[in-house]
């Protein structure tokens, strides 16, 4: 056993902070480079969020990835995360099977968007 004076956040505090950081990071990375026409739910939400990294090219790329990996209803829900980050937290933490399934699809989408657009 290693002993030392390393202080860590209690698990209850660390979990929500890490989740919020993940959601924020995902949205910012998703909001960073790709094509240039802005059409589609996620693309419009990305531009409307007015984040510094957002531009038409990036938001369009994110939309293209969404079109390949998310249904229309998934895109509608994901688009709300730009204006309501707490909804992303609530969805991720939900015990509802549908929300859990959506979150798995959303994480796969975010990973793809980061690699293809960022």
N, C-alpha and C positions, 0 to 999 in steps of 0.2 A: 504494500500500500504506500502510495506517495503522499507525504504530508507537506504542507506548505501554507503560505498565506495568500492563496489565490481566492479572491472574492468573486462570487458569481451571483447573478440575479436569481432570486427564487424562481423555481419552475413556473409558477403561476404568472409571474410578471414577464418572464422571458418568452413564453409561448405567444401571447398576443402581439408582443413587439416584433417577434420574428415573422409572424404571419403578415402583420401590417407592412413590414419592410419588404417582404416578398411581393406583396400586391403592388406596393408603390414602385418597387424596382421593375416589376414586370410591365406595368403601365408606362414607365419612363423609357424602358428599353424598346417596348413596342412602339413608343412615340419617338423614333430616331432615324430611317432612310429606305426608298424603293422606286415606284413609278410616278406618275404625276396627276392623273385625273382623280378628283375626290368625289366618289360616289359609293354609296353603301352605308349601312348603319354604323359600323365601327369606324370607317374612314371619316364620316361626318362628325362623329363624337370625338374622335382623336383631334381633328382640327379645331372643333369648338372648345375643347378643353384648354386651349391656348397655353400649353406647356412650352417651355423654351426649346425643347428638342423637336417639337412637332413641326412638320412641314408637309406639304401636299405629297411629296414623293414618298416619305416614310409612311404616312397615313394610308396612302394608296396601296403600298406594299402589304401593310398589315391587313387591309381589306382583302387583298388577293389570297393571303394565307387563310384568313377566316372563311372565304368562299370555298376553299378546299377542305377545311377541317371542321367547320361548325355549321349547324343547321340555321335556318332563319331565326327561329326562336332563341337559339343559343346566342346568336349575334345580337339580338335585341337585348338580352340580359347582359351580355358582356359590355355592350355599349353604355349601359347605365353605370358601369363601374367608373367611367371617366368622370362623371358628375357626382356620383355617390359612392366613394370608396368604402364607406361603412357597409354598404350592401354586399360588396365583395367579401368582406370579413364575415358577415352574417351567413352568406351562402356557403363559404368555405367551412364554417364551423357547424353548419346545420347537420342534424342527424337524419334528415329526410333523404331517402334513397335517391330520389330524382336529383336533389341538390348535390349529393355526393357524386353521382354519375356525371352531372354537368361539370363539376369541379375537375374531375379527371380529364374530361375533354378540353376544358379551358386551359389546364396546365400544359397539356400536349400542344395546344394551339400557341400558347405563350412561348414555349420552348422553340417551336418551329418559327414563329415570327422573329424571335431574337436571332436565330441562326440565319434566316433568310433576309431579314431587313436591317439588322443592326450591324 
